[in-house]
Amino acid sequence: MDLVLAHKRSMKVAEKLGLTIATQTTFATAVSEISRTLIEHTDGGILVIGVLQDKTRYSLVATVSFDAAVQFTNADAGFYYAQKLVPEFELINGVKGNLIEMKIGIPRSLRLDKIKIELLGKYFESQEPLNAYEEIKLRNVNLNRMADLKDEELKQSRLVDEKKTEFISVASHEIKTPMTVLKAYTQVAKATKEPISEKLRGLLDKIDLQSTKLMTLVQQLMDISRIENGNLQYNLERVELNVFLQEQLVVMRQILPNHELLDSFGHDVLVEIDELRLEQVFSNLIGNAAKYSDKHTQIIITTRILEDGHVCISITDHGMGISSENLGAIFEKFYRTQDVVSSHSGLGMGLFVSSKIIADHRGKIWVESDLGKGSSFHFTLPIVKS
Ligand code: ADP
């Protein structure tokens, strides 16, 4: 409660309504007296000034609400005096709080109506704050309003996000079932003992390759919804890293016959990994290295033991590289750099899923790259002490 503000505001409202100077002063004095008395008792209290319609009559009203613990008696001079000033004065003691209502009838001759009241409301809304205290209060109200709005926006975007995750989950499951059947039939057809032409065998190989690609995409989509739902599960086993990597390289060399895959491993170490998930990371990184570099270039896979008890696995290519402004974003979900969008197929899911898998293995993943020269993707895994 601010005494000067209470006086100025009540004076201004009465003046704007067209009441006589005597009535303006009477009303403002009554409001000030109650405000002053309240300030003597408490720091709290809220003053509301407005116009009330009772059938066809309008009244100027000031209500002051305050804590139930604050009790006014006629020994409070201001309280006693205010009652004498306004024609209608009421003190309502409630359980949750007390309220004082002061009313002055507005003469019919002033011809007040809804439109005039609305205009008056607009006038006060557009008024500059009277003092610093009111300015802060106003800003506070605005800030609270903005915070509420932001809260609501956040809620909405979470809802949309949940719906999107649900859609991805349902859609990928729906695609996976017919894809599995298609792939199985292709394999059966390829394995048939009946004579088939070379041309048909070539076509079957193409269907097989493309359905494998599609299955990988569907798998990534399913992983994304699992990550969002916190359902990515791991079957951890202790394995010798170099042995595991060599096995992966045998497969990758077959899949990528147009690139030269070189390896240079440090001492072998034990790591605790989910082999299938690490296979996914490995084939994503080597697959990218091949996808974003020219045919017949080298891809180098190295391991190196770090002093902090981790082993670092690096995959280096001599491809197109990534600009420094894109380096931070490529591990984000669905992120693809502008220069590959139209030239290379992909959905920007691989690195997001890989980074999640590595983080869940208590490792780190990062990239170093020189635009036009190539990239090195590194990830670490904790070494298990044998
Ligand atoms: P995708 O390859 O399907 O687009 P990823 O999540 O695997 O999805 O990669 C995200 C983006 O990072 C790619 O679109 C590409 O812009 C960039 N990127 C990844 N690996 C490489 C690489 N070895 N060389 C150059 N750019 C790469």
Boltz pocket constraint, residues with backbone or C-beta under 6 A from the ligand:
constraints:
  - pocket:
      binder: B
      contacts: [[A, 284], [A, 285], [A, 288], [A, 289], [A, 292], [A, 317], [A, 319], [A, 320], [A, 321], [A, 322], [A, 330], [A, 332], [A, 335], [A, 336], [A, 337], [A, 338], [A, 340], [A, 345], [A, 346], [A, 347], [A, 348], [A, 349], [A, 350], [A, 351], [A, 352], [A, 375]]
      max_distance: 6.0
